[in-house]
Amino acid sequence: MQAIFLVFSKAFNTNNYDILLGELEFYNFSNSAIALIKSYLSNRKQFVEIDSLGSDLQPITPDVPLGPVLGPLLFLIFINHVVHVLLLLIIYFLQMTPT
C-alpha cells in the first residue's frame, strides 16, 4: 500500500506574493483588483497597545493575513493551481511505480 500525505497548514507562512498575483492574473482579475490586493499584502505593520501604552510599529513577516473572508479566498486561489500540479505528479508517480 502506498500513500501520499500533504500538509497545507503552513502554506502561507512563506508565500511568494508574485505567484499569488500571477494566479489572480490567470483567473482574469482586473488590474485594479490585483493592485488593491498587492497593496493589501505589501508593507504591513502591526503594534500592540495595552492600557494606552503602545509598542513601536513592527513589520509583519510575509504571509497572507488570515481574516474571515479574504485570507481563505486567497489561499484557495493559491492552492488551486498547486493541487493540479500535484495531481499530475501523483499520476506520473503511479505510472512509474511497478505493480
VMD Tcl script that builds the backbone (N, CA, C; Angstrom):
set m [mol new atoms 297]
animate dup $m
set s [atomselect $m all]
$s set {name element resname resid chain x y z} {
  {N N MET 1 A 0.836 -1.170 0.000}
  {CA C MET 1 A 0.000 0.000 0.000}
  {C C MET 1 A 0.885 1.238 0.000}
  {N N GLN 2 A 0.509 2.203 -0.836}
  {CA C GLN 2 A 1.257 3.453 -0.921}
  {C C GLN 2 A 0.345 4.604 -0.551}
  {N N ALA 3 A 0.931 5.622 0.060}
  {CA C ALA 3 A 0.131 6.778 0.477}
  {C C ALA 3 A 0.945 8.048 0.309}
  {N N ILE 4 A 0.246 9.125 0.030}
  {CA C ILE 4 A 0.856 10.443 -0.054}
  {C C ILE 4 A 0.063 11.365 0.871}
  {N N PHE 5 A 0.769 12.037 1.762}
  {CA C PHE 5 A 0.116 12.957 2.684}
  {C C PHE 5 A 0.602 14.373 2.396}
  {N N LEU 6 A -0.305 15.301 2.324}
  {CA C LEU 6 A 0.029 16.698 2.074}
  {C C LEU 6 A -0.466 17.538 3.243}
  {N N VAL 7 A 0.382 18.440 3.697}
  {CA C VAL 7 A 0.012 19.325 4.801}
  {C C VAL 7 A 0.105 20.759 4.298}
  {N N PHE 8 A -1.024 21.457 4.312}
  {CA C PHE 8 A -1.068 22.840 3.847}
  {C C PHE 8 A -1.143 23.834 5.003}
  {N N SER 9 A -0.945 23.402 6.233}
  {CA C SER 9 A -1.173 24.280 7.380}
  {C C SER 9 A -0.237 25.485 7.404}
  {N N LYS 10 A 0.957 25.365 6.835}
  {CA C LYS 10 A 1.910 26.477 6.834}
  {C C LYS 10 A 2.093 27.052 5.428}
  {N N ALA 11 A 1.134 26.851 4.566}
  {CA C ALA 11 A 1.299 27.222 3.166}
  {C C ALA 11 A 1.533 28.706 2.957}
  {N N PHE 12 A 0.968 29.563 3.787}
  {CA C PHE 12 A 1.131 30.995 3.574}
  {C C PHE 12 A 2.231 31.607 4.428}
  {N N ASN 13 A 2.895 30.843 5.252}
  {CA C ASN 13 A 3.958 31.423 6.068}
  {C C ASN 13 A 5.140 31.864 5.227}
  {N N THR 14 A 5.365 31.217 4.104}
  {CA C THR 14 A 6.467 31.579 3.220}
  {C C THR 14 A 5.960 31.821 1.813}
  {N N ASN 15 A 4.772 32.356 1.715}
  {CA C ASN 15 A 4.153 32.536 0.411}
  {C C ASN 15 A 4.861 33.594 -0.417}
  {N N ASN 16 A 5.054 33.310 -1.678}
  {CA C ASN 16 A 5.603 34.268 -2.624}
  {C C ASN 16 A 4.432 35.023 -3.246}
  {N N TYR 17 A 4.362 36.324 -2.980}
  {CA C TYR 17 A 3.230 37.106 -3.466}
  {C C TYR 17 A 3.172 37.154 -4.987}
  {N N ASP 18 A 4.330 37.078 -5.646}
  {CA C ASP 18 A 4.324 37.118 -7.109}
  {C C ASP 18 A 3.567 35.934 -7.689}
  {N N ILE 19 A 3.684 34.779 -7.058}
  {CA C ILE 19 A 2.944 33.600 -7.527}
  {C C ILE 19 A 1.451 33.832 -7.361}
  {N N LEU 20 A 1.048 34.344 -6.200}
  {CA C LEU 20 A -0.363 34.600 -5.951}
  {C C LEU 20 A -0.908 35.645 -6.919}
  {N N LEU 21 A -0.162 36.718 -7.146}
  {CA C LEU 21 A -0.618 37.752 -8.077}
  {C C LEU 21 A -0.680 37.209 -9.501}
  {N N GLY 22 A 0.229 36.313 -9.852}
  {CA C GLY 22 A 0.172 35.657 -11.164}
  {C C GLY 22 A -1.077 34.796 -11.305}
  {N N GLU 23 A -1.457 34.123 -10.213}
  {CA C GLU 23 A -2.686 33.329 -10.223}
  {C C GLU 23 A -3.904 34.225 -10.428}
  {N N LEU 24 A -3.891 35.400 -9.798}
  {CA C LEU 24 A -5.004 36.333 -9.976}
  {C C LEU 24 A -5.099 36.790 -11.429}
  {N N GLU 25 A -3.951 37.029 -12.055}
  {CA C GLU 25 A -3.948 37.378 -13.484}
  {C C GLU 25 A -4.478 36.220 -14.314}
  {N N PHE 26 A -4.065 34.987 -13.976}
  {CA C PHE 26 A -4.514 33.806 -14.702}
  {C C PHE 26 A -6.031 33.676 -14.660}
  {N N TYR 27 A -6.627 34.019 -13.517}
  {CA C TYR 27 A -8.080 33.928 -13.373}
  {C C TYR 27 A -8.794 35.207 -13.801}
  {N N ASN 28 A -8.100 36.060 -14.548}
  {CA C ASN 28 A -8.662 37.275 -15.163}
  {C C ASN 28 A -9.208 38.285 -14.164}
  {N N PHE 29 A -8.538 38.424 -13.016}
  {CA C PHE 29 A -8.872 39.525 -12.130}
  {C C PHE 29 A -8.462 40.826 -12.818}
  {N N SER 30 A -9.178 41.879 -12.569}
  {CA C SER 30 A -8.843 43.164 -13.197}
  {C C SER 30 A -7.539 43.698 -12.620}
  {N N ASN 31 A -6.884 44.577 -13.386}
  {CA C ASN 31 A -5.629 45.166 -12.916}
  {C C ASN 31 A -5.832 45.950 -11.629}
  {N N SER 32 A -6.970 46.626 -11.508}
  {CA C SER 32 A -7.218 47.398 -10.292}
  {C C SER 32 A -7.422 46.475 -9.083}
  {N N ALA 33 A -8.076 45.326 -9.284}
  {CA C ALA 33 A -8.253 44.370 -8.176}
  {C C ALA 33 A -6.904 43.786 -7.764}
  {N N ILE 34 A -6.054 43.473 -8.736}
  {CA C ILE 34 A -4.726 42.937 -8.426}
  {C C ILE 34 A -3.891 43.978 -7.685}
  {N N ALA 35 A -3.969 45.238 -8.131}
  {CA C ALA 35 A -3.229 46.308 -7.464}
  {C C ALA 35 A -3.716 46.496 -6.034}
  {N N LEU 36 A -5.015 46.392 -5.822}
  {CA C LEU 36 A -5.578 46.533 -4.478}
  {C C LEU 36 A -5.090 45.406 -3.560}
  {N N ILE 37 A -5.109 44.178 -4.055}
  {CA C ILE 37 A -4.652 43.040 -3.253}
  {C C ILE 37 A -3.150 43.135 -2.998}
  {N N LYS 38 A -2.389 43.570 -4.018}
  {CA C LYS 38 A -0.945 43.752 -3.829}
  {C C LYS 38 A -0.679 44.796 -2.745}
  {N N SER 39 A -1.423 45.883 -2.760}
  {CA C SER 39 A -1.286 46.916 -1.735}
  {C C SER 39 A -1.647 46.363 -0.361}
  {N N TYR 40 A -2.684 45.542 -0.314}
  {CA C TYR 40 A -3.143 44.928 0.941}
  {C C TYR 40 A -2.070 44.022 1.542}
  {N N LEU 41 A -1.305 43.344 0.690}
  {CA C LEU 41 A -0.304 42.384 1.151}
  {C C LEU 41 A 1.060 43.017 1.417}
  {N N SER 42 A 1.291 44.221 0.927}
  {CA C SER 42 A 2.626 44.822 0.975}
  {C C SER 42 A 2.794 45.753 2.169}
  {N N ASN 43 A 4.008 45.789 2.682}
  {CA C ASN 43 A 4.418 46.753 3.705}
  {C C ASN 43 A 3.462 46.817 4.893}
  {N N ARG 44 A 3.015 45.679 5.360}
  {CA C ARG 44 A 2.097 45.658 6.505}
  {C C ARG 44 A 2.883 45.731 7.801}
  {N N LYS 45 A 2.328 46.474 8.771}
  {CA C LYS 45 A 2.966 46.623 10.080}
  {C C LYS 45 A 1.919 46.440 11.166}
  {N N GLN 46 A 2.387 46.148 12.352}
  {CA C GLN 46 A 1.473 45.971 13.476}
  {C C GLN 46 A 2.099 46.537 14.745}
  {N N PHE 47 A 1.261 46.809 15.732}
  {CA C PHE 47 A 1.731 47.211 17.044}
  {C C PHE 47 A 0.759 46.686 18.090}
  {N N VAL 48 A 1.228 46.681 19.316}
  {CA C VAL 48 A 0.411 46.213 20.430}
  {C C VAL 48 A 0.172 47.389 21.366}
  {N N GLU 49 A -1.076 47.516 21.829}
  {CA C GLU 49 A -1.402 48.563 22.788}
  {C C GLU 49 A -2.151 47.943 23.963}
  {N N ILE 50 A -1.632 48.192 25.155}
  {CA C ILE 50 A -2.261 47.703 26.385}
  {C C ILE 50 A -2.321 48.868 27.373}
  {N N ASP 51 A -3.515 49.171 27.831}
  {CA C ASP 51 A -3.710 50.264 28.799}
  {C C ASP 51 A -3.038 51.557 28.338}
  {N N SER 52 A -3.283 51.923 27.104}
  {CA C SER 52 A -2.790 53.150 26.469}
  {C C SER 52 A -1.265 53.211 26.350}
  {N N LEU 53 A -0.582 52.111 26.562}
  {CA C LEU 53 A 0.850 52.014 26.278}
  {C C LEU 53 A 1.015 51.195 25.011}
  {N N GLY 54 A 1.712 51.752 24.017}
  {CA C GLY 54 A 1.845 51.068 22.737}
  {C C GLY 54 A 3.279 50.771 22.375}
  {N N SER 55 A 3.457 49.728 21.616}
  {CA C SER 55 A 4.779 49.369 21.104}
  {C C SER 55 A 5.050 50.142 19.819}
  {N N ASP 56 A 6.265 50.053 19.334}
  {CA C ASP 56 A 6.601 50.630 18.035}
  {C C ASP 56 A 6.005 49.754 16.934}
  {N N LEU 57 A 5.816 50.368 15.769}
  {CA C LEU 57 A 5.353 49.592 14.617}
  {C C LEU 57 A 6.434 48.599 14.211}
  {N N GLN 58 A 6.029 47.369 13.961}
  {CA C GLN 58 A 6.948 46.317 13.536}
  {C C GLN 58 A 6.435 45.723 12.228}
  {N N PRO 59 A 7.343 45.436 11.284}
  {CA C PRO 59 A 6.889 44.812 10.034}
  {C C PRO 59 A 6.359 43.402 10.291}
  {N N ILE 60 A 5.353 43.038 9.526}
  {CA C ILE 60 A 4.775 41.700 9.617}
  {C C ILE 60 A 5.494 40.806 8.621}
  {N N THR 61 A 5.837 39.600 9.054}
  {CA C THR 61 A 6.513 38.659 8.160}
  {C C THR 61 A 5.634 38.371 6.948}
  {N N PRO 62 A 6.242 38.016 5.823}
  {CA C PRO 62 A 5.454 37.835 4.591}
  {C C PRO 62 A 4.553 36.615 4.630}
  {N N ASP 63 A 3.329 36.835 4.987}
  {CA C ASP 63 A 2.310 35.800 4.882}
  {C C ASP 63 A 0.990 36.479 4.572}
  {N N VAL 64 A 0.023 35.717 4.171}
  {CA C VAL 64 A -1.273 36.278 3.828}
  {C C VAL 64 A -2.095 36.392 5.099}
  {N N PRO 65 A -2.678 37.562 5.354}
  {CA C PRO 65 A -3.496 37.707 6.554}
  {C C PRO 65 A -4.681 36.756 6.533}
  {N N LEU 66 A -4.916 36.125 7.643}
  {CA C LEU 66 A -5.981 35.127 7.714}
  {C C LEU 66 A -7.238 35.735 8.313}
  {N N GLY 67 A -7.857 36.628 7.577}
  {CA C GLY 67 A -9.112 37.223 8.012}
  {C C GLY 67 A -10.269 36.294 7.705}
  {N N PRO 68 A -11.472 36.716 8.016}
  {CA C PRO 68 A -12.625 35.836 7.851}
  {C C PRO 68 A -13.005 35.561 6.400}
  {N N VAL 69 A -12.638 36.440 5.462}
  {CA C VAL 69 A -13.065 36.258 4.074}
  {C C VAL 69 A -11.892 36.249 3.106}
  {N N LEU 70 A -11.098 37.311 3.095}
  {CA C LEU 70 A -10.068 37.465 2.068}
  {C C LEU 70 A -8.943 36.447 2.198}
  {N N GLY 71 A -8.482 36.182 3.417}
  {CA C GLY 71 A -7.395 35.223 3.615}
  {C C GLY 71 A -7.714 33.846 3.059}
  {N N PRO 72 A -8.836 33.233 3.460}
  {CA C PRO 72 A -9.175 31.911 2.909}
  {C C PRO 72 A -9.397 31.930 1.399}
  {N N LEU 73 A -9.966 33.009 0.869}
  {CA C LEU 73 A -10.176 33.110 -0.579}
  {C C LEU 73 A -8.843 33.127 -1.310}
  {N N LEU 74 A -7.904 33.942 -0.834}
  {CA C LEU 74 A -6.585 33.998 -1.470}
  {C C LEU 74 A -5.861 32.660 -1.338}
  {N N PHE 75 A -6.037 31.986 -0.209}
  {CA C PHE 75 A -5.428 30.674 -0.026}
  {C C PHE 75 A -5.967 29.681 -1.051}
  {N N LEU 76 A -7.280 29.666 -1.249}
  {CA C LEU 76 A -7.883 28.745 -2.218}
  {C C LEU 76 A -7.412 29.039 -3.634}
  {N N ILE 77 A -7.301 30.310 -3.971}
  {CA C ILE 77 A -6.801 30.678 -5.300}
  {C C ILE 77 A -5.364 30.198 -5.460}
  {N N PHE 78 A -4.563 30.381 -4.412}
  {CA C PHE 78 A -3.157 29.987 -4.464}
  {C C PHE 78 A -2.985 28.481 -4.612}
  {N N ILE 79 A -3.723 27.693 -3.821}
  {CA C ILE 79 A -3.502 26.238 -3.858}
  {C C ILE 79 A -4.244 25.558 -4.992}
  {N N ASN 80 A -5.197 26.233 -5.633}
  {CA C ASN 80 A -5.949 25.598 -6.716}
  {C C ASN 80 A -5.004 25.094 -7.803}
  {N N HIS 81 A -4.066 25.913 -8.217}
  {CA C HIS 81 A -3.114 25.523 -9.247}
  {C C HIS 81 A -2.136 24.479 -8.716}
  {N N VAL 82 A -1.746 24.614 -7.459}
  {CA C VAL 82 A -0.817 23.669 -6.842}
  {C C VAL 82 A -1.415 22.266 -6.831}
  {N N VAL 83 A -2.698 22.171 -6.530}
  {CA C VAL 83 A -3.365 20.870 -6.473}
  {C C VAL 83 A -3.337 20.194 -7.836}
  {N N HIS 84 A -3.544 20.946 -8.911}
  {CA C HIS 84 A -3.495 20.356 -10.249}
  {C C HIS 84 A -2.101 19.817 -10.564}
  {N N VAL 85 A -1.081 20.570 -10.202}
  {CA C VAL 85 A 0.293 20.115 -10.435}
  {C C VAL 85 A 0.580 18.870 -9.615}
  {N N LEU 86 A 0.159 18.865 -8.354}
  {CA C LEU 86 A 0.385 17.685 -7.512}
  {C C LEU 86 A -0.332 16.455 -8.048}
  {N N LEU 87 A -1.541 16.647 -8.560}
  {CA C LEU 87 A -2.256 15.509 -9.142}
  {C C LEU 87 A -1.510 14.942 -10.340}
  {N N LEU 88 A -0.954 15.814 -11.167}
  {CA C LEU 88 A -0.167 15.341 -12.305}
  {C C LEU 88 A 1.070 14.573 -11.834}
  {N N LEU 89 A 1.725 15.065 -10.790}
  {CA C LEU 89 A 2.889 14.358 -10.250}
  {C C LEU 89 A 2.506 13.013 -9.660}
  {N N ILE 90 A 1.381 12.943 -8.986}
  {CA C ILE 90 A 0.917 11.678 -8.413}
  {C C ILE 90 A 0.603 10.681 -9.523}
  {N N ILE 91 A -0.076 11.145 -10.572}
  {CA C ILE 91 A -0.390 10.253 -11.696}
  {C C ILE 91 A 0.894 9.742 -12.334}
  {N N TYR 92 A 1.873 10.643 -12.520}
  {CA C TYR 92 A 3.155 10.237 -13.090}
  {C C TYR 92 A 3.832 9.211 -12.180}
  {N N PHE 93 A 3.825 9.466 -10.873}
  {CA C PHE 93 A 4.438 8.562 -9.913}
  {C C PHE 93 A 3.781 7.183 -9.972}
  {N N LEU 94 A 2.458 7.163 -10.046}
  {CA C LEU 94 A 1.757 5.891 -10.086}
  {C C LEU 94 A 2.028 5.118 -11.370}
  {N N GLN 95 A 2.207 5.853 -12.470}
  {CA C GLN 95 A 2.520 5.184 -13.742}
  {C C GLN 95 A 3.927 4.617 -13.744}
  {N N MET 96 A 4.835 5.244 -12.998}
  {CA C MET 96 A 6.225 4.800 -12.975}
  {C C MET 96 A 6.469 3.713 -11.936}
  {N N THR 97 A 5.527 3.519 -11.034}
  {CA C THR 97 A 5.687 2.528 -9.969}
  {C C THR 97 A 5.335 1.133 -10.493}
  {N N PRO 98 A 6.233 0.186 -10.320}
  {CA C PRO 98 A 5.900 -1.171 -10.757}
  {C C PRO 98 A 4.784 -1.766 -9.891}
  {N N THR 99 A 3.912 -2.521 -10.525}
  {CA C THR 99 A 2.797 -3.131 -9.792}
  {C C THR 99 A 3.159 -4.466 -9.219}
}
mol reanalyze $m
mol bondsrecalc $m
mol representation Tube
mol addrep $m
